[in-house]
């Protein structure tokens, strides 16, 4: 089983690894149902999906009649205005077959102009605050990718008291001095405010190369050797203040959960640097 800890100020004891349901973007219901068995085997009790993850919400929906109480359920909206975000959230509730979610997140909020729209008058944030007041969600978070995301999350937290953030985190990503400094700054703010800090892209090997066949349903070329996956996962979990959102490929998922279930301590920098050399690892965002 995988250890649990409080998900920020929410009070929910979430597993350190959260099921990243981007992996359900284009799978069958049969494949999704088999994945549910894997999640239950490892005691995973937190699902993170999004309106833009293809068929993901539709694949989770049939589970909810029996398992709604078993999972902290989070989704996301990438819309930037009040009306479009409100409409998308209601559509997500229908697709998920639930009356409410535990967490609704502003998705990929990194572009400065989009940020001003979403966070300003008539923006998406107003719709999410209204949804919280109406009982359609209990908590509000913000997510993002790219090299500037940590700095933007800090800016977001300065504007609004979000309950969670989500951003990339891996050994190779943290070798970028500016990103590392921005990450630590937002991590300090999250710890001070008891904001849940979710991380992703833990098993990134490198960006996909143009023209190469994609062998996994991930944004990036993933590590595939179990020992290397172990060290990548353990490195993330070695930070006691973060959660790890799992890989966006259901076939890779068991390897990540297996690694997480065996976590004891963080690998050394020398071990991680050896993997960078051996596997020719490169950061996804530069």
C-alpha positions, 0 to 999 in steps of 0.5 A: 500500500502507498502512504497517505498524508493530509492534502493541504488544508482539506483534511483529506488523507490522500495517498502520496501518489494521486491517479493522473486520469489524463491516462484515460484520454483515449482508452476503452471503458474496459481498460478503465475498469481494469485500471480501477482494480489496480488503483484499489489494489494500491489503495489510491484514494484521489483522482485528478482529471480535467475537462480537456482530457479526452474521454477521461471524465466519461470513463470515470463516471461509471465508477462513481455510483459505487466508488464516489465515497472512496475517492477525493475527486478533482477536475479542471477547467481550461476556460478563462471567462466566468460563463465558459468556466461555469458551463464547462464545470457543469458539463464535467459534473454530468460527465462524471455523474456526480453532483459535486467534485472535491476540487476544481482547478484552473487548468494550465494558467501560465500565459500572463494575458490568460491569467489576467482574464481568468483572475480578473472581473468576469473571469473563470475564478468568479465561476469557481468561487460561485461553484464553491458557494453552491456546493458544487466543489469544496476546494479550488486549485491552480495548475500549469506546465512550462518553465515559468509555472512556479513563478506564475503559481506564486503570483496566483497565490498572491492574488487568491488563496488557492487550496492546491497547486500542480506543477512539474517536478523531477530531478532533471527539471530541478537542475534548471537553477531558475526553475528550482529557485521558483519552485522552492519559493512557491513551495515555501509559500504553500507550506506556510499556507498549508496549500497542497502541492501536487507534482507531475512529469516525475518519470520524464526521460526527455521530450519526444523527438520530432519524427519518432514514434510515440511508444507511450501515451505521455507528453514526454518520452518516459523512463521504462526500466523499473529501477530507473522509474523507482529512483525517479519516483522515490526522488519525488516522494523524498520531498515530504511536502509534495504529492506525485500525480501518476503517469499519463499512460495506463500501461506505465501506471503499475510500474509507478505505483509499484515504485511508490509502494516500495518507497523508503528514502530518496536516492542520492544526487550521485545516483540520480546524476548517474541515471541522467548520464546512462539514459541521456535524460533531458528536461521536458521544459527549457 
